Structures are given as C-alpha cells and as structure tokens.
Amino acid sequence: MRTDYHIHSEFSDDSKELMETQIERAIELGLDEICFTDHVDYGIKKDWDEGNIEWIVTNEKGFDPNSRNPLANVNYPEYFSKLSRMQETYKGKIRIKKGLEFGIQSSTVSKFESLFERYENELDFVLLSMHQVDNLTLWDQSYQSGKSQQEYNEGYYNEILKVIRTFKNYSVLAHLDLIARYDDNGVYPFEKVRDIITEILKTAIADGKGIEINTSSWHYELNDTQPSRKILKLYKELGGRIIAIGSDAHYDRYLGDHIDEAMKILKEIGFEEFCTFERMKPVFHRL
C-alpha cells in the first residue's frame, strides 16, 4: 500500500498544478490512494466570495516576478465538485480522497469551526498546519523578524498547543516542526522545546489525532525528516500510532517524492503501521 496524503492543486493559492496532472502522476508512480489537501489560511487570506482578492508573486522557493497567485482560500464548492468528478473519472485506477489543509491560528479557530461544520460531510481528512502566527507568515520571515531564535521557536510551538487545546476537527498535525524549514539561524535544539512538543503530542494522542511525515524535507534540502526523527521517536514513545505520509507536492514532479524512504524511516523508528482516512476516521495499514 503506497499513498500520498498531502497534495496541492490549482485550488491552492500557491499551486497551478491541475488535479488531473497530479492524479495522472500518482497513477504513473503506482500509488494506491491519494488525498488532496488544498490551503485554507484564515487571517491572511480571503474566501473567494468576499471579493477584492489580492494577487501576489510567489513560487515554491519564495519570490518570483513571473508567478502571480491569488491570496485566497480554496473555492470550496468548485473544489469539492471537481474532486467528486475526479473520483468518478479515475474509479478503478486510483482512490482519491477529499481533504483540506487548515493553516490555523488561535485567533481563527472559530472560522475553521464554521468551515468544518459546513463541509464535514465532504471531508475525509484535515491537516492542521501553522503557517503564520499573529497573521505573520513564516516563509518570508515576517513572524521571526525582531525576535530571538528562542522567542520565535517557543512562540510557534506554544501557538500550536494553544490551538489544539480548543480545536479538535482535524486528522493529523502537518509538518509539526515547520519553523525549522524557515529558521535562518539554523535548527533550534530539540531539547530546548522538548517539553512544549511533548505537551503537543500528548494532547494530540489523547484526542485520537496523529502526525504526518512530510517528505518535502528532501527537496527543501533539510538535514532531517519533517518532523525530525527526534519528534517521530517521541511520538512513538508517548504511544502515538496515527501516522500519515505526504509529499506536500505543489508541482507534479514532487508528488510521491521519497514516500518509500519515509516508510523505511518509520519502520526503523519502530512504527508498524501508517494511516489513510475515510470520513475523518483513520484506517491502518502495515508499513
């Protein structure tokens, strides 16, 4: 069983890759099941029905004057409608699940509660991510600017903990140590944030939630997995069992990237299973 549970398409503000292209690539790679998880980031992005959408220039590495993208969340009706069509079109070739990536902050919990209530019957899977704190984004250093490395690392993890103590409508914590990807001062020592991360993982486990191993760490040329092996081991030691595997592919060339290596690493750590999801419920598979 080979899956990719973190995939973006033309419905994400930072991707132009058509669903069809991603699906065809997944079939070419021999994947059994995939899940689309396009972006929702309340606080810094609007819903399409709000109007006056701002357009920005970004790409996978940051600024690109030739790439204009809307600063907007998923167009939900069109997104779920197309996913249903794709499920029918590719029936028998690959299983396609419906997901979203919630880029949540403590200040936006109520908006995500409303969104989940509106589309609960459509969703198989929800990634809980933190791409910004206090409406300041990580990727462009807006959040880190003016703070010490200790301040922005502790602030990031404390915000995640604050969110998951109140918000429960998610499946797994995505790229839990995402801050490491955008830390210009190098990777902050795990031991200094171990206590906060332990509380995050204990809370997730108690709530029946999981974490993902995000294989974009390879193409971002990180020195470790994401989350790190230390976090994965800690999750295992604390009794965590729910693991999803995702490439975070915004481009078809990254779809399924290093999935087999990720599965091998999980087995080396001691995990015996990974999960797919059906209507927000984990389904376990042998690694």
Summary of the structure (lengths in Angstrom):
residues: 287
radius of gyration: 17.6
end to end distance: 7.9
largest distance: 52.9
contacts: 945
relative contact order: 0.15
helix: 37%
strand: 23%
